[in-house]
Amino acid sequence: MNRTLEWTVRVELSQDGGTTRAEAVLDTGTAKLTGQGIARCSPQDPDVPTIGDEVAASRAMHDVAGQLMSVADRAIG
């Protein structure tokens, strides 16, 4: 069986003070999974917004990955 699928992931980031929030949405065409991620800048850390973006986004995508694995586990079992 040959198949080709395209899934998309949209990541939205917002910053407020030293907190970065990310929302990742995986769209499979038949379902959507949404994950959340947060990163906080410690007062003694340098203010480098891209680091917060990367940490929050990776946490949001990790959340989506866990949800996707749960969906697959339920389908198997």
Biopython code that builds the backbone (N, CA, C, O; Angstrom):
import numpy as np
from Bio.PDB.StructureBuilder import StructureBuilder

atoms = [
    (1, "MET", "N", (0.841, -1.182, 0.000)),
    (1, "MET", "CA", (0.000, 0.000, 0.000)),
    (1, "MET", "C", (0.884, 1.241, 0.000)),
    (1, "MET", "O", (1.687, 1.435, 0.912)),
    (2, "ASN", "N", (0.740, 2.059, -0.994)),
    (2, "ASN", "CA", (1.483, 3.323, -1.068)),
    (2, "ASN", "C", (0.538, 4.462, -0.732)),
    (2, "ASN", "O", (-0.577, 4.547, -1.247)),
    (3, "ARG", "N", (1.014, 5.338, 0.147)),
    (3, "ARG", "CA", (0.225, 6.517, 0.527)),
    (3, "ARG", "C", (1.163, 7.686, 0.712)),
    (3, "ARG", "O", (2.314, 7.528, 1.119)),
    (4, "THR", "N", (0.663, 8.834, 0.415)),
    (4, "THR", "CA", (1.384, 10.062, 0.716)),
    (4, "THR", "C", (0.409, 10.996, 1.424)),
    (4, "THR", "O", (-0.671, 11.295, 0.914)),
    (5, "LEU", "N", (0.808, 11.444, 2.599)),
    (5, "LEU", "CA", (-0.018, 12.360, 3.378)),
    (5, "LEU", "C", (0.800, 13.594, 3.723)),
    (5, "LEU", "O", (2.029, 13.552, 3.776)),
    (6, "GLU", "N", (0.109, 14.665, 3.950)),
    (6, "GLU", "CA", (0.775, 15.869, 4.443)),
    (6, "GLU", "C", (0.017, 16.359, 5.660)),
    (6, "GLU", "O", (-1.173, 16.665, 5.590)),
    (7, "TRP", "N", (0.723, 16.428, 6.772)),
    (7, "TRP", "CA", (0.179, 16.984, 7.999)),
    (7, "TRP", "C", (0.857, 18.321, 8.224)),
    (7, "TRP", "O", (2.027, 18.494, 7.881)),
    (8, "THR", "N", (0.134, 19.259, 8.793)),
    (8, "THR", "CA", (0.727, 20.566, 9.069)),
    (8, "THR", "C", (0.718, 20.848, 10.568)),
    (8, "THR", "O", (-0.177, 20.421, 11.298)),
    (9, "VAL", "N", (1.730, 21.573, 10.999)),
    (9, "VAL", "CA", (1.819, 22.028, 12.383)),
    (9, "VAL", "C", (1.937, 23.547, 12.347)),
    (9, "VAL", "O", (2.802, 24.099, 11.668)),
    (10, "ARG", "N", (1.063, 24.208, 13.081)),
    (10, "ARG", "CA", (1.116, 25.660, 13.218)),
    (10, "ARG", "C", (1.506, 25.958, 14.658)),
    (10, "ARG", "O", (0.916, 25.416, 15.593)),
    (11, "VAL", "N", (2.489, 26.812, 14.833)),
    (11, "VAL", "CA", (2.924, 27.196, 16.178)),
    (11, "VAL", "C", (2.741, 28.699, 16.320)),
    (11, "VAL", "O", (3.267, 29.479, 15.527)),
    (12, "GLU", "N", (1.991, 29.093, 17.337)),
    (12, "GLU", "CA", (1.762, 30.503, 17.630)),
    (12, "GLU", "C", (2.447, 30.832, 18.947)),
    (12, "GLU", "O", (2.269, 30.133, 19.945)),
    (13, "LEU", "N", (3.230, 31.900, 18.937)),
    (13, "LEU", "CA", (3.994, 32.309, 20.118)),
    (13, "LEU", "C", (3.533, 33.678, 20.587)),
    (13, "LEU", "O", (3.211, 34.547, 19.776)),
    (14, "SER", "N", (3.503, 33.864, 21.901)),
    (14, "SER", "CA", (3.223, 35.180, 22.462)),
    (14, "SER", "C", (4.121, 35.379, 23.675)),
    (14, "SER", "O", (4.411, 34.440, 24.416)),
    (15, "GLN", "N", (4.552, 36.616, 23.860)),
    (15, "GLN", "CA", (5.419, 36.947, 24.986)),
    (15, "GLN", "C", (4.773, 38.037, 25.827)),
    (15, "GLN", "O", (4.194, 38.994, 25.312)),
    (16, "ASP", "N", (4.891, 37.860, 27.132)),
    (16, "ASP", "CA", (4.395, 38.853, 28.077)),
    (16, "ASP", "C", (5.403, 38.906, 29.208)),
    (16, "ASP", "O", (5.494, 37.986, 30.021)),
    (17, "GLY", "N", (6.159, 39.991, 29.253)),
    (17, "GLY", "CA", (7.205, 40.100, 30.258)),
    (17, "GLY", "C", (8.245, 39.023, 30.019)),
    (17, "GLY", "O", (8.770, 38.900, 28.913)),
    (18, "GLY", "N", (8.543, 38.254, 31.030)),
    (18, "GLY", "CA", (9.529, 37.190, 30.902)),
    (18, "GLY", "C", (8.929, 35.829, 30.610)),
    (18, "GLY", "O", (9.601, 34.811, 30.772)),
    (19, "THR", "N", (7.665, 35.792, 30.179)),
    (19, "THR", "CA", (6.989, 34.526, 29.903)),
    (19, "THR", "C", (6.644, 34.418, 28.428)),
    (19, "THR", "O", (6.064, 35.334, 27.845)),
    (20, "THR", "N", (7.005, 33.294, 27.834)),
    (20, "THR", "CA", (6.640, 32.998, 26.448)),
    (20, "THR", "C", (5.685, 31.817, 26.456)),
    (20, "THR", "O", (5.945, 30.797, 27.095)),
    (21, "ARG", "N", (4.585, 31.963, 25.745)),
    (21, "ARG", "CA", (3.601, 30.895, 25.619)),
    (21, "ARG", "C", (3.549, 30.456, 24.157)),
    (21, "ARG", "O", (3.635, 31.278, 23.245)),
    (22, "ALA", "N", (3.408, 29.153, 23.953)),
    (22, "ALA", "CA", (3.297, 28.608, 22.607)),
    (22, "ALA", "C", (2.087, 27.687, 22.527)),
    (22, "ALA", "O", (1.766, 26.964, 23.470)),
    (23, "GLU", "N", (1.435, 27.736, 21.389)),
    (23, "GLU", "CA", (0.362, 26.800, 21.087)),
    (23, "GLU", "C", (0.722, 26.145, 19.762)),
    (23, "GLU", "O", (0.921, 26.827, 18.757)),
    (24, "ALA", "N", (0.802, 24.824, 19.766)),
    (24, "ALA", "CA", (1.088, 24.064, 18.554)),
    (24, "ALA", "C", (-0.172, 23.298, 18.165)),
    (24, "ALA", "O", (-0.782, 22.625, 18.996)),
    (25, "VAL", "N", (-0.553, 23.408, 16.901)),
    (25, "VAL", "CA", (-1.731, 22.701, 16.405)),
    (25, "VAL", "C", (-1.300, 21.792, 15.261)),
    (25, "VAL", "O", (-0.795, 22.257, 14.239)),
    (26, "LEU", "N", (-1.507, 20.489, 15.447)),
    (26, "LEU", "CA", (-1.258, 19.506, 14.407)),
    (26, "LEU", "C", (-2.573, 19.254, 13.688)),
    (26, "LEU", "O", (-3.563, 18.879, 14.316)),
    (27, "ASP", "N", (-2.592, 19.456, 12.374)),
    (27, "ASP", "CA", (-3.780, 19.221, 11.556)),
    (27, "ASP", "C", (-3.470, 18.065, 10.610)),
    (27, "ASP", "O", (-2.630, 18.187, 9.719)),
    (28, "THR", "N", (-4.163, 16.934, 10.815)),
    (28, "THR", "CA", (-3.934, 15.758, 9.983)),
    (28, "THR", "C", (-4.879, 15.704, 8.788)),
    (28, "THR", "O", (-4.796, 14.799, 7.958)),
    (29, "GLY", "N", (-5.765, 16.672, 8.712)),
    (29, "GLY", "CA", (-6.781, 16.646, 7.667)),
    (29, "GLY", "C", (-8.073, 16.011, 8.147)),
    (29, "GLY", "O", (-9.153, 16.313, 7.640)),
    (30, "THR", "N", (-7.953, 15.121, 9.136)),
    (30, "THR", "CA", (-9.145, 14.492, 9.719)),
    (30, "THR", "C", (-9.273, 14.795, 11.203)),
    (30, "THR", "O", (-10.335, 14.580, 11.787)),
    (31, "ALA", "N", (-8.217, 15.287, 11.815)),
    (31, "ALA", "CA", (-8.233, 15.604, 13.243)),
    (31, "ALA", "C", (-7.245, 16.725, 13.534)),
    (31, "ALA", "O", (-6.309, 16.966, 12.772)),
    (32, "LYS", "N", (-7.474, 17.397, 14.645)),
    (32, "LYS", "CA", (-6.550, 18.432, 15.110)),
    (32, "LYS", "C", (-6.202, 18.155, 16.562)),
    (32, "LYS", "O", (-7.075, 17.866, 17.380)),
    (33, "LEU", "N", (-4.916, 18.248, 16.873)),
    (33, "LEU", "CA", (-4.439, 18.129, 18.243)),
    (33, "LEU", "C", (-3.752, 19.437, 18.599)),
    (33, "LEU", "O", (-3.007, 19.996, 17.795)),
    (34, "THR", "N", (-4.006, 19.920, 19.805)),
    (34, "THR", "CA", (-3.444, 21.194, 20.242)),
    (34, "THR", "C", (-2.615, 20.986, 21.496)),
    (34, "THR", "O", (-3.071, 20.382, 22.466)),
    (35, "GLY", "N", (-1.386, 21.496, 21.463)),
    (35, "GLY", "CA", (-0.492, 21.395, 22.612)),
    (35, "GLY", "C", (-0.091, 22.774, 23.114)),
    (35, "GLY", "O", (-0.092, 23.750, 22.364)),
    (36, "GLN", "N", (0.250, 22.835, 24.388)),
    (36, "GLN", "CA", (0.632, 24.093, 25.029)),
    (36, "GLN", "C", (2.052, 23.980, 25.576)),
    (36, "GLN", "O", (2.482, 22.911, 26.010)),
    (37, "GLY", "N", (2.763, 25.088, 25.548)),
    (37, "GLY", "CA", (4.095, 25.134, 26.132)),
    (37, "GLY", "C", (4.370, 26.508, 26.711)),
    (37, "GLY", "O", (3.914, 27.516, 26.172)),
    (38, "ILE", "N", (5.111, 26.550, 27.801)),
    (38, "ILE", "CA", (5.447, 27.816, 28.467)),
    (38, "ILE", "C", (6.934, 27.816, 28.790)),
    (38, "ILE", "O", (7.508, 26.795, 29.169)),
    (39, "ALA", "N", (7.539, 28.982, 28.630)),
    (39, "ALA", "CA", (8.934, 29.184, 29.047)),
    (39, "ALA", "C", (8.989, 30.479, 29.841)),
    (39, "ALA", "O", (8.370, 31.476, 29.470)),
    (40, "ARG", "N", (9.727, 30.454, 30.923)),
    (40, "ARG", "CA", (9.882, 31.657, 31.752)),
    (40, "ARG", "C", (11.357, 32.002, 31.847)),
    (40, "ARG", "O", (12.207, 31.138, 32.063)),
    (41, "CYS", "N", (11.635, 33.273, 31.683)),
    (41, "CYS", "CA", (13.005, 33.758, 31.778)),
    (41, "CYS", "C", (13.312, 34.066, 33.243)),
    (41, "CYS", "O", (12.613, 34.846, 33.890)),
    (42, "SER", "N", (14.352, 33.447, 33.741)),
    (42, "SER", "CA", (14.780, 33.708, 35.108)),
    (42, "SER", "C", (15.378, 35.117, 35.165)),
    (42, "SER", "O", (16.031, 35.544, 34.212)),
    (43, "PRO", "N", (15.164, 35.847, 36.271)),
    (43, "PRO", "CA", (15.679, 37.223, 36.359)),
    (43, "PRO", "C", (17.188, 37.337, 36.141)),
    (43, "PRO", "O", (17.656, 38.371, 35.664)),
    (44, "GLN", "N", (17.955, 36.307, 36.478)),
    (44, "GLN", "CA", (19.404, 36.388, 36.293)),
    (44, "GLN", "C", (19.844, 35.980, 34.885)),
    (44, "GLN", "O", (21.015, 36.148, 34.542)),
    (45, "ASP", "N", (18.925, 35.444, 34.056)),
    (45, "ASP", "CA", (19.268, 35.061, 32.689)),
    (45, "ASP", "C", (19.272, 36.279, 31.770)),
    (45, "ASP", "O", (18.534, 37.236, 32.006)),
    (46, "PRO", "N", (20.099, 36.249, 30.724)),
    (46, "PRO", "CA", (20.051, 37.336, 29.751)),
    (46, "PRO", "C", (18.720, 37.303, 28.999)),
    (46, "PRO", "O", (18.136, 36.236, 28.810)),
    (47, "ASP", "N", (18.245, 38.468, 28.574)),
    (47, "ASP", "CA", (16.976, 38.569, 27.861)),
    (47, "ASP", "C", (17.210, 38.247, 26.384)),
    (47, "ASP", "O", (17.558, 39.121, 25.591)),
    (48, "VAL", "N", (17.011, 36.968, 26.030)),
    (48, "VAL", "CA", (17.166, 36.518, 24.651)),
    (48, "VAL", "C", (15.836, 35.873, 24.249)),
    (48, "VAL", "O", (15.632, 34.683, 24.485)),
    (49, "PRO", "N", (14.924, 36.656, 23.639)),
    (49, "PRO", "CA", (13.579, 36.165, 23.350)),
    (49, "PRO", "C", (13.549, 34.887, 22.505)),
    (49, "PRO", "O", (12.647, 34.066, 22.674)),
    (50, "THR", "N", (14.511, 34.705, 21.605)),
    (50, "THR", "CA", (14.470, 33.508, 20.759)),
    (50, "THR", "C", (14.625, 32.226, 21.570)),
    (50, "THR", "O", (14.100, 31.182, 21.183)),
    (51, "ILE", "N", (15.340, 32.294, 22.687)),
    (51, "ILE", "CA", (15.481, 31.107, 23.537)),
    (51, "ILE", "C", (14.127, 30.737, 24.135)),
    (51, "ILE", "O", (13.760, 29.562, 24.148)),
    (52, "GLY", "N", (13.397, 31.702, 24.621)),
    (52, "GLY", "CA", (12.054, 31.455, 25.147)),
    (52, "GLY", "C", (11.131, 30.900, 24.073)),
    (52, "GLY", "O", (10.328, 30.005, 24.336)),
    (53, "ASP", "N", (11.250, 31.440, 22.847)),
    (53, "ASP", "CA", (10.446, 30.932, 21.732)),
    (53, "ASP", "C", (10.727, 29.451, 21.507)),
    (53, "ASP", "O", (9.810, 28.640, 21.383)),
    (54, "GLU", "N", (12.008, 29.119, 21.458)),
    (54, "GLU", "CA", (12.409, 27.739, 21.181)),
    (54, "GLU", "C", (11.961, 26.788, 22.288)),
    (54, "GLU", "O", (11.469, 25.695, 22.007)),
    (55, "VAL", "N", (12.126, 27.195, 23.528)),
    (55, "VAL", "CA", (11.742, 26.330, 24.654)),
    (55, "VAL", "C", (10.223, 26.150, 24.695)),
    (55, "VAL", "O", (9.736, 25.028, 24.829)),
    (56, "ALA", "N", (9.483, 27.236, 24.582)),
    (56, "ALA", "CA", (8.020, 27.139, 24.629)),
    (56, "ALA", "C", (7.489, 26.328, 23.452)),
    (56, "ALA", "O", (6.602, 25.493, 23.631)),
    (57, "ALA", "N", (8.018, 26.561, 22.250)),
    (57, "ALA", "CA", (7.565, 25.823, 21.065)),
    (57, "ALA", "C", (7.878, 24.338, 21.195)),
    (57, "ALA", "O", (7.048, 23.496, 20.854)),
    (58, "SER", "N", (9.071, 24.013, 21.688)),
    (58, "SER", "CA", (9.416, 22.598, 21.813)),
    (58, "SER", "C", (8.526, 21.918, 22.847)),
    (58, "SER", "O", (8.158, 20.756, 22.671)),
    (59, "ARG", "N", (8.181, 22.607, 23.900)),
    (59, "ARG", "CA", (7.281, 22.034, 24.908)),
    (59, "ARG", "C", (5.879, 21.828, 24.341)),
    (59, "ARG", "O", (5.232, 20.821, 24.630)),
    (60, "ALA", "N", (5.412, 22.776, 23.538)),
    (60, "ALA", "CA", (4.089, 22.639, 22.917)),
    (60, "ALA", "C", (4.073, 21.468, 21.941)),
    (60, "ALA", "O", (3.105, 20.708, 21.904)),
    (61, "MET", "N", (5.132, 21.315, 21.150)),
    (61, "MET", "CA", (5.187, 20.204, 20.201)),
    (61, "MET", "C", (5.345, 18.862, 20.916)),
    (61, "MET", "O", (4.836, 17.840, 20.455)),
    (62, "HIS", "N", (6.052, 18.875, 22.044)),
    (62, "HIS", "CA", (6.177, 17.660, 22.857)),
    (62, "HIS", "C", (4.810, 17.252, 23.388)),
    (62, "HIS", "O", (4.488, 16.065, 23.440)),
    (63, "ASP", "N", (4.006, 18.237, 23.783)),
    (63, "ASP", "CA", (2.645, 17.985, 24.251)),
    (63, "ASP", "C", (1.820, 17.340, 23.135)),
    (63, "ASP", "O", (1.113, 16.361, 23.371)),
    (64, "VAL", "N", (1.910, 17.888, 21.925)),
    (64, "VAL", "CA", (1.184, 17.320, 20.783)),
    (64, "VAL", "C", (1.658, 15.896, 20.508)),
    (64, "VAL", "O", (0.844, 15.009, 20.251)),
    (65, "ALA", "N", (2.971, 15.674, 20.561)),
    (65, "ALA", "CA", (3.515, 14.343, 20.300)),
    (65, "ALA", "C", (2.965, 13.321, 21.299)),
    (65, "ALA", "O", (2.635, 12.199, 20.916)),
    (66, "GLY", "N", (2.866, 13.699, 22.564)),
    (66, "GLY", "CA", (2.301, 12.803, 23.569)),
    (66, "GLY", "C", (0.844, 12.477, 23.293)),
    (66, "GLY", "O", (0.410, 11.335, 23.449)),
    (67, "GLN", "N", (0.091, 13.491, 22.883)),
    (67, "GLN", "CA", (-1.314, 13.267, 22.547)),
    (67, "GLN", "C", (-1.448, 12.335, 21.343)),
    (67, "GLN", "O", (-2.305, 11.450, 21.325)),
    (68, "LEU", "N", (-0.596, 12.541, 20.340)),
    (68, "LEU", "CA", (-0.638, 11.705, 19.143)),
    (68, "LEU", "C", (-0.318, 10.254, 19.488)),
    (68, "LEU", "O", (-0.948, 9.340, 18.958)),
    (69, "MET", "N", (0.646, 10.036, 20.364)),
    (69, "MET", "CA", (0.983, 8.681, 20.798)),
    (69, "MET", "C", (-0.186, 8.049, 21.547)),
    (69, "MET", "O", (-0.454, 6.858, 21.386)),
    (70, "SER", "N", (-0.880, 8.834, 22.362)),
    (70, "SER", "CA", (-2.054, 8.316, 23.072)),
    (70, "SER", "C", (-3.149, 7.898, 22.104)),
    (70, "SER", "O", (-3.788, 6.864, 22.297)),
    (71, "VAL", "N", (-3.371, 8.693, 21.065)),
    (71, "VAL", "CA", (-4.363, 8.353, 20.048)),
    (71, "VAL", "C", (-3.988, 7.028, 19.379)),
    (71, "VAL", "O", (-4.836, 6.154, 19.202)),
    (72, "ALA", "N", (-2.714, 6.887, 19.009)),
    (72, "ALA", "CA", (-2.249, 5.663, 18.358)),
    (72, "ALA", "C", (-2.368, 4.465, 19.307)),
    (72, "ALA", "O", (-2.791, 3.385, 18.897)),
    (73, "ASP", "N", (-1.995, 4.662, 20.566)),
    (73, "ASP", "CA", (-2.103, 3.566, 21.544)),
    (73, "ASP", "C", (-3.541, 3.083, 21.688)),
    (73, "ASP", "O", (-3.795, 1.880, 21.755)),
    (74, "ARG", "N", (-4.478, 4.026, 21.737)),
    (74, "ARG", "CA", (-5.894, 3.636, 21.862)),
    (74, "ARG", "C", (-6.365, 2.889, 20.619)),
    (74, "ARG", "O", (-7.159, 1.954, 20.723)),
    (75, "ALA", "N", (-5.882, 3.292, 19.446)),
    (75, "ALA", "CA", (-6.281, 2.625, 18.210)),
    (75, "ALA", "C", (-5.708, 1.208, 18.133)),
    (75, "ALA", "O", (-6.339, 0.315, 17.567)),
    (76, "ILE", "N", (-4.530, 1.002, 18.693)),
    (76, "ILE", "CA", (-3.896, -0.313, 18.687)),
    (76, "ILE", "C", (-4.596, -1.254, 19.656)),
    (76, "ILE", "O", (-4.870, -2.413, 19.342)),
    (77, "GLY", "N", (-4.880, -0.722, 20.852)),
    (77, "GLY", "CA", (-5.370, -1.573, 21.935)),
    (77, "GLY", "C", (-6.822, -1.741, 21.917)),
    (77, "GLY", "O", (-7.374, -2.434, 22.771)),
]
sb = StructureBuilder()
sb.init_structure("model")
sb.init_model(0)
sb.init_chain("A")
sb.init_seg("    ")
for serial, (resi, resn, name, xyz) in enumerate(atoms, 1):
    if name == "N":
        sb.init_residue(resn, " ", resi, " ")
    sb.init_atom(name, np.array(xyz, "f"), 0.0, 1.0, " ", f" {name:<3s}", serial, name[0])
structure = sb.get_structure()
